[in-house]
Amino acid sequence: MILGIDIGGTSSKFGLVDDGRVIARARIATTGHANDHAFADALAQEARQLAAAHGSAITSVGIGAPNANQLTGIIEMAPNLPWKHDVPLARMLSDRLSAPATLGNDANAAALGEWRYGAGRGIADLLVVTLGTGVGSGFIVNDRLVLGSAGNAGEVGHMTLIPGGRSCTCGRRGCVEAYVSIRGMLATYTEEGGTANVNDVKGLADLAHANDPAARRVFARSAEWLAIALANAVCTTGPRRIVLFGGIARNGDLLMAPLRDHFHASLLNIYQGRVDLTVSALPDDDAALLGAAALGTI
Ligand SMILES: [Zn+2]
């Protein structure tokens, strides 16, 4: 049985995954442990208990975490986790659970989850883009996740969209993430003269459905910007399919309808008709665990 683990800033979820389904799940606090070793001890113990309660053994482990380097198996000084040093979590859990363990960053886990269990199943060349607080992405080429020379390939969110544009969390200006993340869309709402008190994408969608003109323009402009970013990304690895993940993509046709139009209009001619754009079909609650588990299958 594969153990999938999703390390988060306050709690870490884990679950047993069989044939693309999470059959048992639990969570422990990420914070409040004496150190990273105590955290790994507690996590391993709870995971063993979960497996024993279901009469199964853990055969492999996949771990999704922020700032995780898949090449080294190390979480590198993640700002939102309690440990301010490198944590070799793959080895620590592999030792404790006597099973091979693979660590990867959240966006790559999401990409593998879609490829193994979701809307990218059977697609050898795939791009998965997660739209949320930030914009993450993972490229699969010839049925392999692209890691790059340092384990950090696939940062569509930090491709420059508008030279000299809005400042980004990475310290640069004009990145895709500064425009089509939740934060970016809220900034667009203000720029477009929106006056309603809104702090999430659902709120923006509700306003757009209620014909708030600024909110409607947010979706129209975000679709244009994202279309350019995706059409540019297609030029790098030629994916057959792009899967969008996250609440931003799940607002019916508000984003997706104009996005499809702009995307096809922006695509290089040799890719026309050869790349489709779809939304993740993985269940929200289990997507991170399935992604983590997919890391345990490679
Ligand atoms: Zn950036």
Residues whose N, C-alpha, C, O or C-beta is under 5 A from the ligand:
A	BS01	ZN	G157 H158 C168 T169 C170 R172 C175
